[in-house]
Amino acid sequence: MSRLAGAISSLFGRIGRIHKSAPTDPPVHPPQRSAEMRPRYAAAGTNRLTGSWSPVDSGINRLIAQAAGPIRARVRQLVRDFPYFYRAANLLTDYVVGAGIMFQSKIKSPDGELSKTLIQKTEDVFSFWCDECDIAKKLHFYEMMALAKTQDSETGEFFLIKRYRPQNRYLPLCLQMIESDYLTSLGSPQNGNKLDQGIEYDPSTGEVAAYHFTDPESYSMRAIERVPAADVIHGFKTVRPGQLRGISPFTPAVLVAHDLSEYMDAEIDATKMAAKYLAIVKTPDIYGRQIGVVETDDSTGKKIESMQNAIIEYLRPGEEIEIAKNPRPGESFTPFVRFVLQMVSITVGVPYELLSGDYAGMNYSTSRVVRNDFAFQLRPIAARHVRHFAAPIFKNFMDVAVLSGKLPFSGYYDDPIPYMACEWQPPGMEAVDPLREAKARIEEIAAGLRSPQETVASRGRDLEDIYRELSSAASLAESYGLSFVKPSTAQANNPAEVENQ
């Protein structure tokens, strides 16, 4: 037994030494993400709240190329059929362009003062050319300016081609407006350039070399015109570097506006049905009504199942009529529409009050806040429209006008910069409370904090034009033997009180 016990002990000892010397597997733990692999921002993480949110993030030109067509069609359809989109597009055009962002020449004489002679000559020639600048001789220059702004809202861009037609024109320069649908990528780029969405550009610099146009309604697509970039005016808002085409600023509101349009249509249809009578006849003799006991119309032979105003209905014993109730629209309809319209107004950049025409609850303070906020938003929009539309056209106008002899500026070719001096005056806004705001402006001018020119420009006017009109009015009044006395301050503040004294 002692030998057996010793053998067993020796055997277990060897087994223990083998296990101690054999390599052991590492402990099993759940995999840990290193700190380098974790998102630096919580917004980039994936969790139960974000779900499968993996937005497409490719180049801006690819995004626009894939989405521009459907977006243009949808925005145009909403502008045609959805009243609030139609109003938003018109409001932006009216407040940015209005009757026109007016041209004002600011040419100075050698002594540094404004040259009235050269200014008047330049403005007269420009005004005459504006009447016939359209190649089709249909639109005035300022009408084309407004149409370009409308196109900018609907499609996100506008195109004009500078043409030269010397026959029967005051100046050979004329403008042809082209819709964005006319661009095609079926053309052939030159000089190693690339062609993307109808725009030919240098891939090393991004400089646009030419535009390729065709008639989108042509089935053959054979007539492709390559127009050099120098002869094309292309305006759009750049949101990312390297962007070639524009996209409508109404894009984020398209789905919301479409849903609101369908919701309003459905609610209006339901309200129309609710306005009609729906009567339910209760009777213990249902079988009797089905076998022809119900009265019929002698002229048509049909059952009398309609109700009219001021009717006296005689019922059979045991029958009663219950009028179905359908309270439409519901109490939540107006607040919900208001909420959605506020979303639309934020997207399109038009105040809710102007977009909806709902001025309930507004006072002077809120009106000033809304107007000032809107005016602040319009400034960069109007400035971009001047830079993209008016400025390049005016430069070509001056070149052609001087070359054709309509503007005899002998020093223009040596130094054209002094002759190009000008201003473009947006329409501006009238005061919410003219009396109160006029007093504030007078005090600012008296304190040297604001110039009369700035005050007048905020209304879309030119100070020189106002002084000219005042001088003409004074001369006209004098010729008729009239004189106007400025009222006292007390009378201006409260004329009724002065009259009662």
C-alpha positions in Angstrom: 0.0 0.0 0.0 2.9 2.3 0.8 4.3 1.7 -2.7 0.9 2.4 -4.4 0.4 5.6 -2.4 3.8 6.8 -3.3 3.2 6.1 -7.0 -0.1 8.0 -7.0 1.5 10.9 -5.2 4.4 11.0 -7.7 1.9 10.9 -10.7 -0.1 13.8 -9.4 3.1 15.7 -8.8 4.1 15.3 -12.4 0.7 16.4 -13.6 0.9 19.5 -11.5 4.3 20.4 -12.8 3.0 19.9 -16.4 0.0 22.3 -15.8 2.3 24.8 -14.2 4.7 24.8 -17.2 2.0 24.7 -19.9 0.9 28.1 -21.4 -2.5 29.3 -20.2 -5.2 31.1 -22.3 -5.7 34.8 -21.5 -8.9 35.6 -19.5 -11.9 36.3 -21.7 -13.2 39.9 -21.3 -15.7 41.9 -23.4 -14.0 43.8 -26.2 -13.1 47.3 -25.3 -13.0 50.2 -27.9 -9.9 52.2 -27.7 -10.2 55.9 -27.0 -8.8 56.6 -30.5 -11.7 54.7 -32.1 -14.5 56.6 -30.2 -16.1 59.6 -31.9 -14.6 62.9 -30.7 -18.2 64.5 -30.8 -21.3 63.0 -29.4 -23.2 64.0 -32.5 -21.1 61.5 -34.5 -21.9 58.6 -32.2 -24.4 55.9 -33.0 -26.9 54.9 -30.3 -30.5 54.0 -29.9 -31.5 57.6 -30.5 -29.6 58.1 -33.7 -30.5 54.7 -35.0 -29.4 54.1 -38.6 -28.9 57.8 -39.3 -26.0 57.8 -41.8 -26.5 60.9 -44.0 -24.9 61.0 -47.5 -21.9 63.3 -47.4 -20.4 63.7 -50.8 -19.1 66.6 -52.9 -21.5 69.6 -53.2 -21.6 69.3 -57.0 -22.6 65.7 -56.9 -25.3 66.4 -54.4 -26.7 69.2 -56.5 -26.4 67.2 -59.7 -28.4 64.4 -58.3 -31.1 66.5 -56.6 -31.4 69.7 -58.5 -33.9 68.4 -61.1 -36.6 67.1 -58.7 -36.1 70.0 -56.4 -36.6 72.6 -59.2 -39.8 70.8 -60.3 -41.2 70.6 -56.8 -40.4 74.2 -55.8 -42.0 75.4 -59.1 -45.1 73.3 -58.5 -45.4 74.6 -54.9 -45.0 78.2 -56.2 -47.7 77.5 -58.7 -50.2 75.8 -56.4 -49.3 76.5 -52.8 -50.3 80.1 -51.9 -47.6 80.6 -49.2 -44.7 79.6 -51.5 -46.1 81.9 -54.1 -46.2 84.7 -51.6 -42.7 84.0 -50.3 -41.2 84.2 -53.8 -43.0 87.4 -54.6 -42.2 89.0 -51.3 -38.4 88.3 -51.7 -38.5 89.8 -55.2 -40.6 92.8 -54.1 -38.4 93.7 -51.1 -35.0 92.9 -52.8 -35.8 94.4 -56.2 -39.2 96.0 -56.1 -39.5 98.4 -59.0 -35.8 98.0 -59.5 -32.5 98.4 -57.7 -32.0 101.8 -59.2 -28.8 102.9 -60.9 -27.1 106.1 -59.8 -24.0 107.3 -61.4 -21.3 108.9 -59.1 -18.7 110.1 -61.6 -16.5 112.8 -60.2 -14.7 115.7 -61.9 -10.9 116.2 -61.5 -11.5 118.4 -58.5 -13.2 115.6 -56.6 -16.7 116.9 -56.8 -19.6 115.0 -58.5 -19.8 115.9 -62.2 -23.5 116.6 -62.8 -22.9 116.8 -66.6 -21.2 113.4 -66.8 -23.6 111.8 -64.4 -26.7 113.1 -66.2 -25.3 111.9 -69.6 -24.5 108.4 -68.2 -27.8 108.0 -66.6 -29.7 109.1 -69.7 -27.8 106.7 -71.9 -28.3 103.8 -69.5 -32.0 104.6 -69.1 -32.5 104.6 -72.8 -30.7 101.3 -73.1 -32.8 99.7 -70.3 -35.9 100.0 -72.5 -34.5 97.7 -75.2 -31.8 95.6 -73.4 -33.9 92.4 -73.7 -33.0 90.5 -76.9 -36.7 89.8 -77.4 -37.6 93.5 -76.8 -40.2 92.5 -74.2 -38.7 93.2 -70.8 -37.2 96.3 -69.2 -33.9 96.0 -67.5 -35.5 96.3 -64.1 -38.1 93.7 -65.0 -35.2 91.3 -66.0 -33.6 92.1 -62.6 -36.8 91.1 -60.8 -37.2 88.0 -62.9 -33.6 87.0 -62.1 -34.4 87.3 -58.4 -37.5 85.1 -58.8 -35.4 82.5 -60.6 -32.9 82.7 -57.8 -35.6 81.9 -55.3 -37.2 79.1 -57.3 -34.2 77.4 -58.8 -31.3 78.8 -56.8 -29.6 80.4 -59.8 -30.2 82.6 -62.9 -28.5 82.8 -66.3 -28.1 85.6 -68.8 -26.2 85.5 -72.1 -24.7 88.7 -73.4 -25.5 88.9 -77.1 -24.5 91.6 -79.6 -27.2 92.6 -82.2 -26.3 95.9 -83.9 -29.3 96.0 -86.1 -32.0 98.5 -85.2 -30.7 99.0 -81.6 -29.5 102.0 -79.7 -26.6 99.9 -78.4 -25.6 96.5 -79.8 -25.4 94.9 -76.4 -28.5 92.9 -75.4 -29.4 90.3 -72.8 -31.0 86.9 -73.2 -32.4 85.1 -70.1 -31.9 81.4 -70.0 -33.5 78.9 -67.6 -31.3 76.6 -65.7 -32.9 73.6 -67.4 -31.0 74.6 -70.6 -27.6 73.5 -69.4 -26.5 70.1 -70.6 -23.6 67.9 -69.9 -23.6 66.4 -73.4 -21.2 68.9 -74.8 -17.5 68.5 -75.5 -15.1 70.3 -73.2 -11.9 71.9 -74.6 -8.3 72.4 -73.6 -8.3 69.6 -71.0 -11.2 71.1 -69.1 -14.0 69.1 -67.3 -17.7 69.4 -67.9 -20.1 69.1 -65.0 -23.8 70.0 -65.0 -23.3 71.9 -68.3 -20.4 74.0 -66.9 -16.9 73.6 -68.4 -14.2 74.5 -65.9 -10.4 74.1 -65.4 -10.0 71.3 -62.9 -6.7 72.8 -61.5 -8.2 76.1 -60.5 -12.0 75.7 -60.7 -12.2 78.7 -63.1 -15.2 78.4 -65.4 -14.3 78.5 -69.1 -17.7 78.0 -70.8 -21.3 77.0 -70.5 -23.0 74.5 -72.7 -26.7 75.2 -73.5 -29.3 73.4 -75.4 -33.1 73.4 -75.8 -34.5 70.9 -73.2 -37.6 70.5 -75.2 -35.7 69.2 -78.2 -35.8 65.5 -78.7 -32.6 65.3 -80.7 -30.4 67.5 -78.4 -28.3 68.2 -81.4 -28.1 72.0 -81.1 -25.6 72.4 -78.2 -24.1 75.9 -78.0 -20.8 76.4 -76.1 -20.8 80.0 -74.8 -17.6 81.4 -73.3 -17.9 82.3 -69.6 -17.1 85.9 -70.3 -20.5 86.2 -72.2 -22.5 84.5 -69.4 -23.8 86.0 -66.2 -24.5 83.2 -63.7 -25.7 84.2 -60.3 -26.2 81.9 -57.3 -25.4 81.7 -53.6 -22.3 79.7 -52.8 -22.6 77.5 -49.7 -19.5 75.3 -50.2 -16.2 75.8 -51.9 -16.0 74.6 -55.5 -19.7 74.9 -56.0 -20.7 75.1 -59.7 -24.5 75.4 -59.6 -27.0 76.8 -57.2 -29.8 75.2 -55.3 -33.1 76.8 -54.3 -33.1 78.4 -50.8 -36.7 77.0 -50.4 -35.3 73.4 -50.5 -35.5 72.7 -46.7 -39.1 73.7 -46.7 -40.3 71.6 -49.7 -41.4 68.5 -47.7 -43.0 70.6 -44.9 -44.9 72.8 -47.4 -46.1 69.8 -49.4 -47.4 68.1 -46.3 -49.1 71.3 -45.1 -50.7 71.8 -48.5 -52.1 68.3 -48.5 -53.3 68.6 -44.9 -55.0 71.9 -45.6 -56.7 70.4 -48.7 -57.9 67.4 -46.7 -59.2 69.6 -43.9 -61.0 71.9 -46.3 -62.6 68.9 -48.0 -63.7 67.6 -44.6 -65.1 71.0 -43.6 -67.1 71.2 -46.8 -68.6 67.8 -46.1 -69.3 68.8 -42.5 -71.2 71.8 -43.8 -73.7 69.5 -45.4 -76.6 67.9 -43.5 -76.2 64.2 -42.6 -79.4 62.9 -41.1 -79.9 59.4 -39.6 -83.5 58.2 -39.5 -84.3 56.0 -36.6 -87.4 53.7 -37.0 -88.6 50.5 -35.4 -89.9 49.4 -38.8 -86.7 49.0 -40.8 -88.2 46.4 -43.2 -91.1 48.7 -44.0 -88.8 51.5 -45.2 -86.9 49.1 -47.4 -89.9 47.8 -49.3 -91.0 51.1 -50.7 -93.0 52.8 -47.9 -90.7 55.8 -48.1 -92.1 58.8 -50.0 -90.7 59.5 -53.5 -90.3 62.5 -55.6 -93.0 62.7 -58.2 -90.7 64.2 -60.9 -87.9 61.7 -60.5 -89.4 58.8 -58.8 -86.4 58.6 -56.3 -86.6 58.5 -52.6 -86.8 61.8 -50.8 -83.5 61.6 -48.8 -82.3 65.2 -48.9 -83.0 68.1 -46.6 -83.6 71.7 -47.5 -83.7 74.9 -45.5 -87.1 75.8 -43.9 -88.6 72.4 -44.5 -91.3 70.8 -42.4 -90.8 67.0 -42.3 -93.7 64.7 -41.2 -92.4 61.5 -39.7 -94.3 58.3 -39.2 -95.1 57.0 -35.7 -91.9 55.8 -34.0 -89.5 57.5 -36.4 -87.0 60.2 -35.4 -84.2 62.0 -37.2 -80.8 62.6 -35.7 -78.4 65.1 -37.3 -74.9 63.9 -37.3 -72.3 66.2 -35.8 -69.0 66.8 -37.5 -67.1 69.7 -35.9 -64.7 70.7 -38.6 -62.2 72.3 -38.7 -61.1 71.3 -35.2 -59.7 73.7 -32.6 -56.1 72.5 -33.3 -56.3 73.4 -37.0 -55.3 77.1 -36.8 -52.5 76.6 -34.2 -51.0 73.7 -36.1 -51.1 75.6 -39.4 -49.5 78.6 -37.7 -46.7 76.4 -36.3 -46.0 74.9 -39.7 -46.0 78.3 -41.4 -43.5 79.5 -38.8 -41.2 76.7 -39.9 -41.7 77.6 -43.5 -41.1 81.3 -42.9 -37.8 80.6 -41.1 -36.6 78.5 -44.0 -37.6 80.9 -46.8 -36.4 84.0 -44.9 -39.7 85.8 -44.8 -41.3 86.9 -41.5 -44.4 84.9 -40.5 -46.6 87.9 -40.4 -45.7 88.9 -44.0 -45.9 85.3 -45.2 -49.3 84.5 -43.7 -50.8 88.0 -43.7 -51.6 87.4 -40.0 -51.0 90.7 -38.2 -53.2 89.9 -35.1 -51.7 90.9 -31.8 -48.9 93.1 -33.4 -48.1 96.5 -32.0 -45.5 99.2 -32.8 -42.7 97.4 -31.0 -43.2 94.0 -32.5 -43.7 95.6 -35.9 -40.4 97.4 -35.6 -38.6 94.1 -34.5 -40.1 92.2 -37.4 -39.2 94.9 -40.0 -35.7 95.5 -38.7 -35.0 91.7 -38.6 -36.3 91.4 -42.2 -34.3 94.4 -43.4 -31.2 92.9 -41.9 -31.7 89.7 -43.7 -32.3 91.5 -47.0 -29.1 93.4 -47.0 -26.8 90.6 -48.0 -29.4 89.3 -50.5 -29.6 92.6 -52.2 -25.9 93.1 -52.2 -25.3 89.7 -53.8 -27.9 90.5 -56.5 -26.1 93.7 -57.3 -22.7 92.0 -57.5 -24.0 89.0 -59.6 -26.5 90.8 -61.8 -26.2 94.6 -62.0 -22.4 95.1 -61.7 -21.2 92.8 -64.5 -23.9 94.0 -66.8 -23.1 97.7 -66.1 -19.4 97.1 -66.9 -20.3 95.7 -70.3 -22.7 98.5 -70.9 -20.0 101.1 -70.3 -17.6 99.4 -72.6 -20.1 99.2 -75.4 -21.5 102.7 -74.8 -18.1 104.3 -74.9 -17.0 102.2 -77.9 -20.1 103.1 -79.9 -19.7 106.8 -79.1 -22.8 107.2 -77.0 -20.7 108.2 -74.1 -17.8 110.4 -75.3 -15.4 109.7 -72.4 -11.9 110.3 -73.9 -10.1 109.1 -70.8 -12.1 105.9 -70.3 -9.7 103.5 -71.9 -6.7 104.9 -70.0 -8.5 104.6 -66.6 -12.1 103.4 -66.6 -12.4 103.2 -62.8 -13.6 106.9 -62.3 -16.3 106.4 -64.9 -17.5 103.2 -63.3 -18.3 104.9 -60.0 -22.0 104.3 -59.2 -24.5 103.1 -56.6 -27.4 100.7 -56.8 -30.2 101.7 -54.5 -32.5 98.9 -53.3 -36.2 99.7 -52.7 -36.0 100.2 -48.9 -38.9 100.3 -46.5 -41.3 102.9 -45.3 -41.6 103.7 -41.6 -44.0 101.8 -39.4 -44.8 105.0 -37.5 -43.7 108.0 -39.7 -44.1 110.7 -37.0 -42.2 108.8 -34.3 -39.4 107.6 -36.6 -39.1 111.0 -38.4 -38.4 112.7 -35.0 -35.8 110.0 -34.2 -34.1 110.5 -37.6 -34.1 114.3 -37.2 -32.4 114.0 -33.8 -29.8 111.6 -35.2 -29.0 113.9 -38.1 -28.7 116.9 -35.7 -26.4 115.0 -33.4 -24.2 113.9 -36.4 -25.0 110.2 -36.0 -26.7 109.8 -39.3 -26.5 111.5 -42.6 -29.6 112.7 -44.6 -28.4 110.5 -47.5 -28.5 107.4 -45.3 -32.0 108.3 -44.0 -33.4 108.8 -47.5 -31.6 105.7 -48.8 -33.4 103.5 -46.2 -36.6 104.4 -47.9 -35.2 103.6 -51.3 -34.9 107.2 -52.5 -32.1 109.5 -53.6 -31.6 112.7 -51.7 -30.8 114.7 -54.8 -34.1 113.5 -56.4 -36.0 114.6 -53.3 -34.4 118.1 -53.3 -35.1 118.4 -57.0 -38.7 117.5 -56.4 -39.0 119.9 -53.5 -37.5 122.7 -55.6 -39.9 121.9 -58.4 -42.9 121.9 -56.0 -41.9 125.2 -54.5 -41.6 126.8 -58.0 -44.9 125.3 -59.0 -46.6 126.6 -55.8 -45.1 130.1 -56.3 -46.4 130.2 -59.9 -49.9 129.6 -58.5 -49.5 132.1 -55.7 -49.4 129.5 -53.0 -47.2 129.4 -49.9 -46.9 126.7 -47.3 -46.1 127.4 -43.7 -44.5 124.8 -41.5 -46.8 123.9 -38.6 -45.7 124.5 -35.0 -44.4 121.6 -33.0 -47.6 121.5 -30.8 -49.8 121.3 -33.9 -47.7 118.7 -35.5 -47.8 116.5 -32.3 -51.5 117.0 -31.6 -53.4 119.0 -34.3 -56.8 118.3 -32.8 -55.8 119.9 -29.5 -54.6 123.1 -31.2 -57.8 123.4 -33.2 -59.9 123.1 -30.1 -58.1 126.0 -28.4 
